[in-house]
Amino acid sequence: MRILITGANGYLGKRLVRTYQEKYEVFAATHENMDFTDEDKIKEVFADFGPETVIHCGAVSDVTACAMDASKSLEINVRGTQNLAKACRQQGAKMVFCSSDQVYIEPLTKENEAAFYLPHKEEERLKPLPVYGQHKLMAEQSCLHENPDSVILRLTLLYDIPDKSEREKGKGMFGENLKTALENRLPRQVPQNTSRGITDCREVVANMEKAWSLPPGIYNFGSAGTGTVYDTVRKVFSLFGKEALVTSRGHREGGEERNLLMDTQKAEKAGILFRDTALGLYQYIKAVPFQQNLKNER
């Protein structure tokens, strides 16, 4: 199989390339060798490589950067996705688009208060607050319009063992930061007004083969959570007997509430399973061999 992976220099993209180039013929697409905002360049690469599956994880994913330059975000995150979906339809390739749980960030109102803290389902009507979330939702819609056979994966915040550049930039360091705090008995401030799942990136990579065989549609694709990030971290630290290190940053009665929790039943019914957020973090910190804990917990 020939697989084209966009964002090949990015956090998820380079891990996908590293894993699947050992099994398949992989084209690692970067801005330099395939600018996906350029339709002619896409056509050129597709004609030469002939991808059978496209995993689109290239994006401007910095939420602040998207808010500061919305036009750039629109061009890359929305139009770029639309270009690739169209090319996949023309090529007869499977389009797998990596979206985000940021599409679920909406304001708490009297009208939605009863359901606000429930895990989100894929079929909900959404009105995301962040520019990044808005553009990811627009990209999903454009993707399905151009190519109804697309598979769209809504991903959570990811973590993994960082390489040197990631460590320097502090990217994908959630699990590593908790591990460091525990090892050095350092107090850890955690937001109490944000609820979300957080996923070991290795699980996303391991499940991607199943993802490109899914029926078309939108899937919540990551670890489920059961409460606030504060609750999750405190639970993890309690398993090490160090819950006293966890302090809160932000309270429910003050500050904007954010619920990004995802209902993962749709993916589970298709045979795609992720560990619970707390379990994944606990096993990451314990350094349980990944493939072993994946087997044991399923």
C-alpha positions in Angstrom: 0.0 0.0 0.0 1.1 3.5 -0.8 0.4 6.0 2.0 0.9 9.8 1.9 1.2 11.5 5.2 1.0 15.3 5.5 2.7 17.2 8.3 5.5 14.7 8.2 7.7 17.0 10.3 5.0 17.5 12.9 4.3 15.8 16.2 1.9 13.1 15.0 3.1 13.0 11.4 6.7 12.1 12.1 5.6 9.3 14.4 3.2 7.9 11.7 6.0 8.1 9.1 8.5 6.4 11.4 6.1 3.5 12.2 4.5 2.8 8.8 7.5 3.3 6.5 8.6 -0.1 7.8 5.4 -1.8 6.4 4.3 0.3 3.5 5.5 2.7 0.8 5.3 6.1 2.4 5.5 9.6 1.0 6.4 11.9 3.9 4.8 15.2 2.8 6.2 18.5 4.1 5.7 22.1 3.1 8.9 21.8 1.1 7.9 18.8 -1.1 4.1 19.3 -1.2 2.5 22.5 -0.2 -1.1 21.3 0.2 -2.5 24.8 -0.3 -1.2 24.5 -3.9 -3.6 22.3 -5.9 -1.1 22.0 -8.8 1.6 20.7 -6.5 -0.8 18.2 -5.0 -1.8 16.9 -8.5 1.9 16.6 -9.3 2.7 14.5 -6.2 -0.4 12.4 -6.6 0.4 11.7 -10.2 4.0 10.6 -9.4 3.3 8.7 -6.1 -0.3 7.5 -6.6 -1.3 7.3 -3.0 -4.0 4.8 -2.0 -4.4 6.3 1.5 -3.8 9.9 2.6 -3.4 10.7 6.3 -3.8 14.4 6.6 -2.3 15.7 9.9 -0.6 18.8 8.6 -2.0 22.0 10.1 -1.4 25.2 12.0 -2.2 23.6 15.3 -1.1 26.4 17.6 -4.4 27.9 19.0 -2.9 31.3 19.7 -1.2 31.5 16.3 -4.6 30.7 14.6 -6.3 33.5 16.6 -3.6 36.0 15.7 -3.5 35.1 12.0 -7.0 33.8 11.1 -6.4 34.2 7.4 -3.3 31.9 7.4 -5.2 29.4 9.5 -8.1 29.5 7.0 -5.8 29.0 4.1 -3.9 26.0 5.6 -6.4 24.4 7.9 -9.5 24.7 5.8 -8.6 25.3 2.1 -5.6 22.9 2.3 -7.8 20.2 3.7 -10.4 20.8 1.0 -7.7 20.5 -1.7 -6.5 17.2 -0.4 -10.1 15.8 -0.1 -10.8 16.8 -3.7 -7.5 15.2 -4.9 -8.3 12.0 -3.0 -11.7 11.8 -4.6 -10.2 12.2 -8.1 -7.4 9.7 -7.3 -9.7 7.2 -5.7 -7.6 7.4 -2.5 -8.9 7.1 1.1 -8.9 10.4 2.8 -8.2 10.3 6.6 -8.4 13.8 8.1 -7.0 14.4 11.6 -9.3 17.0 13.3 -9.4 18.1 16.9 -11.4 18.0 20.1 -11.2 21.9 20.0 -14.4 21.8 17.9 -16.2 21.0 21.2 -15.2 24.2 23.0 -18.4 26.3 23.4 -19.7 28.8 26.0 -21.6 27.6 29.0 -25.1 29.1 28.8 -28.4 28.5 30.6 -29.7 26.7 27.5 -26.9 24.1 27.4 -26.2 23.9 31.1 -27.9 20.5 31.6 -25.8 18.8 29.0 -22.7 20.9 29.1 -20.5 18.5 31.2 -21.4 15.3 29.3 -19.0 13.7 26.9 -19.5 15.0 23.4 -20.9 12.8 20.6 -20.0 13.2 16.9 -23.4 14.1 15.7 -23.8 17.2 17.9 -24.4 20.6 16.4 -21.3 22.7 17.2 -20.5 26.3 17.6 -16.8 26.3 18.7 -15.3 29.4 20.3 -11.6 29.3 19.3 -10.6 30.2 15.8 -8.7 26.9 15.5 -11.8 25.0 16.5 -14.0 26.9 14.1 -11.5 26.2 11.3 -11.2 22.6 12.1 -15.0 22.3 12.0 -15.1 24.1 8.6 -12.4 21.8 7.4 -14.4 18.7 8.4 -17.4 20.1 6.5 -15.4 20.9 3.4 -13.7 17.6 3.5 -17.0 15.7 3.6 -18.5 17.9 0.9 -15.5 17.3 -1.5 -15.2 13.7 -0.6 -18.1 12.0 1.2 -16.0 8.8 1.6 -13.6 10.6 4.0 -12.9 9.4 7.5 -12.5 12.3 10.1 -10.8 11.7 13.4 -11.2 14.1 16.3 -8.0 13.9 18.3 -7.3 15.0 21.9 -4.2 16.6 23.3 -1.4 14.1 22.7 1.8 13.2 24.6 4.7 10.8 24.0 8.4 10.4 24.8 9.8 13.6 23.5 12.7 14.0 21.1 15.3 16.8 21.6 13.4 19.4 19.6 10.1 18.7 21.3 11.7 18.9 24.7 13.2 22.3 23.8 9.9 23.6 22.5 7.8 22.0 25.3 5.6 20.3 22.7 3.6 17.2 23.6 5.1 17.2 27.1 2.1 16.6 29.2 3.0 13.1 30.3 6.7 13.9 30.6 6.0 16.9 32.8 3.9 14.8 35.2 6.6 12.2 35.3 9.3 14.8 36.1 7.1 16.3 38.9 6.6 12.9 40.5 10.2 11.9 40.3 11.4 15.2 41.8 8.4 15.7 44.2 7.6 19.0 42.6 4.2 20.7 43.1 2.1 20.6 40.0 -0.6 23.2 39.2 -3.4 21.9 37.1 -6.5 23.6 35.6 -9.7 22.8 37.4 -12.1 24.4 34.8 -11.0 22.2 31.8 -12.4 18.7 31.2 -10.8 16.6 28.4 -9.3 13.3 27.4 -5.5 13.2 26.9 -4.0 10.5 24.8 -0.7 8.6 24.4 0.3 9.4 20.8 1.6 5.9 20.4 -2.0 4.6 20.7 -3.2 7.0 17.9 -0.4 5.7 15.7 -1.2 2.0 16.6 -4.9 2.5 15.8 -4.4 4.3 12.5 -4.4 1.2 10.4 -7.9 0.4 11.6 -8.9 4.1 11.1 -8.3 4.0 7.3 -10.6 1.0 7.0 -13.5 2.7 8.9 -16.8 3.5 7.1 -16.9 7.2 6.1 -17.8 9.7 8.8 -16.6 11.4 11.9 -15.1 9.6 14.9 -13.9 10.7 18.3 -10.5 9.2 18.3 -8.6 9.1 21.6 -8.7 8.5 25.3 -11.9 9.1 27.2 -11.7 11.2 30.4 -14.2 11.3 33.3 -13.7 14.8 34.7 -11.4 17.8 34.9 -7.7 17.7 34.1 -7.2 18.4 37.8 -9.3 15.4 38.8 -7.4 13.2 36.3 -3.9 14.3 37.4 -4.8 14.0 41.1 -6.0 10.5 40.4 -2.8 9.5 38.7 -0.7 11.1 41.4 -2.7 9.3 44.1 -1.7 5.9 42.6 1.9 6.9 43.4 0.8 8.2 46.9 1.7 11.8 46.0 -1.7 13.5 45.4 -0.7 16.2 47.8 1.6 17.6 45.1 -1.4 18.5 42.9 -2.8 22.0 43.3 -5.6 23.6 41.3 -5.3 26.5 38.8 -8.7 27.9 38.1 -12.0 27.1 39.8 -15.4 26.2 38.6 -17.0 29.2 40.2 -14.4 31.6 38.6 -13.1 31.4 35.0 -14.4 30.0 31.7 -15.6 26.4 31.8 -14.3 24.2 29.0 -15.6 20.7 28.3 -13.7 18.8 25.6 -14.6 15.3 26.9 -15.4 12.9 24.0 -17.8 10.0 23.9 -15.8 7.2 22.2 -18.5 4.6 21.7 -18.7 4.9 17.9 -15.0 4.1 17.5 -15.2 1.3 20.1 -18.1 -0.3 18.2 -15.8 -0.4 15.2 -13.1 -2.2 17.3 -10.9 0.8 18.0 -10.0 1.1 21.7 -8.0 3.5 23.7 -7.0 3.3 27.3 -8.7 5.7 29.8 -6.7 8.9 30.2 -5.7 8.3 33.8 -4.6 4.7 33.0 -2.6 5.7 30.0 -0.8 8.4 32.0 -0.2 6.1 34.9 1.3 3.4 32.7 3.4 6.0 30.7 4.9 7.3 34.0 5.5 3.7 35.2 7.3 3.1 31.9 5.3 -0.1 31.2 6.3 -1.3 27.7 3.7 0.2 25.4 2.8 -2.8 23.3 2.6 -4.9 26.5 0.1 -2.6 28.2 -1.9 -2.3 25.0 -2.3 -6.1 24.9 -3.0 -6.4 28.6 -5.7 -3.8 28.7 -7.7 -4.8 25.7 
